Amino acid sequence: MEFQLTKELVDQVMFGMENQDSEFLLDLRDQKVIRIDELHEDGEDDQERYIPLPLWRSVDGYNLMEKFVASLHNPIYREILRRILASGKGVFRQFKDALKEKKEIEQLWYYFKEREMRSRVVEWYNILRESWGLSRIGDPEGEETESLVLSDFTLTLVDSNAQVGISVETSGVEAAPSNRIEDIVGHFDRLGFGECYLDVPEDVTDYLYRRRLRLLGGPSDESSRILAMFTPLNDLAGFLWAAVENLGDGRLVSTIVQIYVLPEFRGLGLAHELFTHYCRDAYEDKVELLLFELHGSSEFLSAMIEREGARRMSQMYEINITRWYRENVEIV
């Protein structure tokens, strides 16, 4: 007996799979999921009217959590959740409680879990279709998890004097000196710059940072453009800071000074969203050329911007003069 796999039926099947308190079957005639104790006593052949749902055990739920943690790019919550899975005691409750502390990661989990379970239901349905002599179908609702999560964030250009909310309880970084966007951008710009030079002496990093500020100015400069990204709770999740200048003949050039995402929000695709959104804004503002210098270890961003069609214009190298002299001049 054939049936159509509707969204409503998928939801019913997933509910029945996860419910560990009762056993559920699919009623083919009525096309709905029922508990086994609701079977009709009407003399019909149960083997033809009722079929079991896809198997889903506690170990499947645990394996799903492991798969989610392995896929999570956010370093802070990936480590927190790994420790919970390795604890071996009250894992499901601990996992759920940890996710509640960060709404965005919790939502990512729900999207991930629904996608994986829906995939299991579709595979179960395709096995049935093959037994009916029909072709397989694809996932009828295959939306990208990342795009669903990103839809919960908002982006807006903000004035450097604007006041914004920010929460860094779990970010592993010190708080900004105030809630003024100028102070926040300056503070996290310096932290982000330092992250790119972790293997460089602090005094050298300070010099490189001051040198960059002399060239590009600060967040409050008239040339600055600050694109801020906010969570559903209206807290700052990240920002893009750029400077727009006139080439002298009326043409505009924009330099991206910093793209910074707070650590607890990393791995969700926010940096790419900030970059592409600003590119659209720059086009509308008649900007002709966009520059983005990658510092130190931030070259990992090169793959992202090259996918957008960016062309490499320069690289910066360092030479330890003492070592160079010893290796090239002090030859015995």
KAGIKA-V663772 format. One record per residue. N is the residue number from 1. OMEGA is omega as a letter, one per 20 degrees, with the letter a starting at -180 (none if undefined). BURIAL is 1 if it has 16 or more other C-alpha atoms within 10 Angstrom, else 0. Layout:
BEGIN
n: <N | N>
omega: <OMEGA | OMEGA>
burial: <BURIAL | BURIAL>
END
This chain:
BEGIN
n: <1 | 2 | 3 | 4 | 5 | 6 | 7 | 8 | 9 | 10 | 11 | 12 | 13 | 14 | 15 | 16 | 17 | 18 | 19 | 20 | 21 | 22 | 23 | 24 | 25 | 26 | 27 | 28 | 29 | 30 | 31 | 32 | 33 | 34 | 35 | 36 | 37 | 38 | 39 | 40 | 41 | 42 | 43 | 44 | 45 | 46 | 47 | 48 | 49 | 50 | 51 | 52 | 53 | 54 | 55 | 56 | 57 | 58 | 59 | 60 | 61 | 62 | 63 | 64 | 65 | 66 | 67 | 68 | 69 | 70 | 71 | 72 | 73 | 74 | 75 | 76 | 77 | 78 | 79 | 80 | 81 | 82 | 83 | 84 | 85 | 86 | 87 | 88 | 89 | 90 | 91 | 92 | 93 | 94 | 95 | 96 | 97 | 98 | 99 | 100 | 101 | 102 | 103 | 104 | 105 | 106 | 107 | 108 | 109 | 110 | 111 | 112 | 113 | 114 | 115 | 116 | 117 | 118 | 119 | 120 | 121 | 122 | 123 | 124 | 125 | 126 | 127 | 128 | 129 | 130 | 131 | 132 | 133 | 134 | 135 | 136 | 137 | 138 | 139 | 140 | 141 | 142 | 143 | 144 | 145 | 146 | 147 | 148 | 149 | 150 | 151 | 152 | 153 | 154 | 155 | 156 | 157 | 158 | 159 | 160 | 161 | 162 | 163 | 164 | 165 | 166 | 167 | 168 | 169 | 170 | 171 | 172 | 173 | 174 | 175 | 176 | 177 | 178 | 179 | 180 | 181 | 182 | 183 | 184 | 185 | 186 | 187 | 188 | 189 | 190 | 191 | 192 | 193 | 194 | 195 | 196 | 197 | 198 | 199 | 200 | 201 | 202 | 203 | 204 | 205 | 206 | 207 | 208 | 209 | 210 | 211 | 212 | 213 | 214 | 215 | 216 | 217 | 218 | 219 | 220 | 221 | 222 | 223 | 224 | 225 | 226 | 227 | 228 | 229 | 230 | 231 | 232 | 233 | 234 | 235 | 236 | 237 | 238 | 239 | 240 | 241 | 242 | 243 | 244 | 245 | 246 | 247 | 248 | 249 | 250 | 251 | 252 | 253 | 254 | 255 | 256 | 257 | 258 | 259 | 260 | 261 | 262 | 263 | 264 | 265 | 266 | 267 | 268 | 269 | 270 | 271 | 272 | 273 | 274 | 275 | 276 | 277 | 278 | 279 | 280 | 281 | 282 | 283 | 284 | 285 | 286 | 287 | 288 | 289 | 290 | 291 | 292 | 293 | 294 | 295 | 296 | 297 | 298 | 299 | 300 | 301 | 302 | 303 | 304 | 305 | 306 | 307 | 308 | 309 | 310 | 311 | 312 | 313 | 314 | 315 | 316 | 317 | 318 | 319 | 320 | 321 | 322 | 323 | 324 | 325 | 326 | 327 | 328 | 329 | 330 | 331 | 332>
omega: <a | r | r | r | r | r | r | a | r | r | r | a | r | r | r | r | a | a | a | a | a | r | a | r | r | r | a | a | a | r | r | r | a | r | a | r | r | a | r | r | a | r | r | r | a | a | r | a | a | r | a | r | r | a | r | a | r | a | r | r | r | r | r | r | r | r | r | a | r | a | a | a | a | a | a | a | r | a | r | a | r | r | r | a | a | a | r | a | r | a | a | r | r | a | a | a | a | a | a | a | r | a | a | r | r | a | r | r | a | r | a | a | a | a | a | a | r | r | r | r | a | r | r | r | a | r | r | a | r | r | r | a | a | r | r | r | r | r | a | a | a | r | r | a | a | a | r | r | a | a | r | a | r | r | r | r | a | r | a | r | a | r | a | r | r | r | a | a | a | a | a | r | r | a | r | a | r | r | r | a | r | r | a | a | r | a | a | r | r | r | r | r | r | r | a | a | a | a | r | r | a | a | r | r | r | r | a | a | r | r | r | r | r | a | a | a | a | a | a | r | a | a | a | r | a | r | a | r | a | r | r | r | r | r | r | r | a | a | r | r | r | r | a | a | r | r | r | r | r | r | a | r | r | r | r | a | a | r | a | r | r | a | a | r | a | a | a | a | a | a | r | r | r | a | a | r | a | r | r | r | a | r | a | r | r | r | a | a | r | a | a | r | r | a | r | a | r | r | r | r | a | r | a | a | r | r | r | r | r | r | a | a | a | r | r | r | r | r | r | a | r | r | r | a | a | a | a | a | a | r | a | none>
burial: <0 | 0 | 0 | 0 | 1 | 0 | 0 | 0 | 1 | 1 | 1 | 1 | 1 | 1 | 0 | 1 | 1 | 1 | 0 | 0 | 0 | 0 | 0 | 1 | 1 | 1 | 1 | 1 | 0 | 0 | 1 | 0 | 1 | 1 | 0 | 0 | 0 | 0 | 0 | 0 | 0 | 0 | 0 | 0 | 0 | 0 | 0 | 0 | 0 | 1 | 0 | 0 | 1 | 1 | 0 | 1 | 0 | 0 | 0 | 0 | 0 | 0 | 0 | 1 | 1 | 1 | 0 | 1 | 1 | 0 | 0 | 1 | 0 | 1 | 0 | 1 | 1 | 1 | 0 | 0 | 1 | 0 | 0 | 1 | 1 | 0 | 0 | 0 | 0 | 0 | 1 | 0 | 0 | 0 | 1 | 0 | 0 | 1 | 1 | 0 | 0 | 0 | 0 | 1 | 1 | 1 | 1 | 1 | 1 | 0 | 1 | 1 | 1 | 0 | 1 | 0 | 1 | 1 | 1 | 1 | 1 | 1 | 1 | 0 | 1 | 1 | 0 | 1 | 1 | 0 | 0 | 0 | 0 | 0 | 0 | 0 | 0 | 0 | 0 | 0 | 0 | 0 | 0 | 0 | 1 | 0 | 0 | 0 | 1 | 1 | 0 | 0 | 1 | 0 | 1 | 0 | 0 | 1 | 1 | 1 | 0 | 0 | 0 | 1 | 0 | 1 | 0 | 1 | 0 | 0 | 0 | 0 | 0 | 0 | 0 | 1 | 0 | 0 | 1 | 1 | 1 | 1 | 1 | 1 | 1 | 1 | 1 | 1 | 1 | 0 | 0 | 1 | 1 | 1 | 0 | 1 | 1 | 0 | 0 | 0 | 0 | 0 | 0 | 0 | 1 | 0 | 0 | 0 | 0 | 0 | 0 | 0 | 0 | 0 | 0 | 1 | 1 | 1 | 1 | 1 | 0 | 0 | 1 | 1 | 1 | 1 | 1 | 1 | 1 | 1 | 1 | 0 | 0 | 0 | 0 | 1 | 1 | 1 | 1 | 1 | 1 | 1 | 1 | 1 | 0 | 0 | 0 | 0 | 0 | 0 | 0 | 1 | 1 | 1 | 1 | 1 | 1 | 1 | 1 | 1 | 1 | 1 | 1 | 1 | 1 | 1 | 1 | 1 | 0 | 1 | 1 | 0 | 1 | 1 | 1 | 0 | 0 | 1 | 1 | 0 | 0 | 1 | 0 | 0 | 0 | 0 | 1 | 0 | 0 | 1 | 1 | 1 | 1 | 1 | 1 | 1 | 0 | 0 | 0 | 0 | 0 | 1 | 0 | 0 | 1 | 0 | 0 | 0 | 0 | 0 | 0 | 0 | 0 | 0 | 0 | 0 | 0 | 0 | 0 | 0 | 0 | 0 | 0 | 0 | 0 | 0 | 0 | 0 | 0 | 0 | 0 | 0>
END
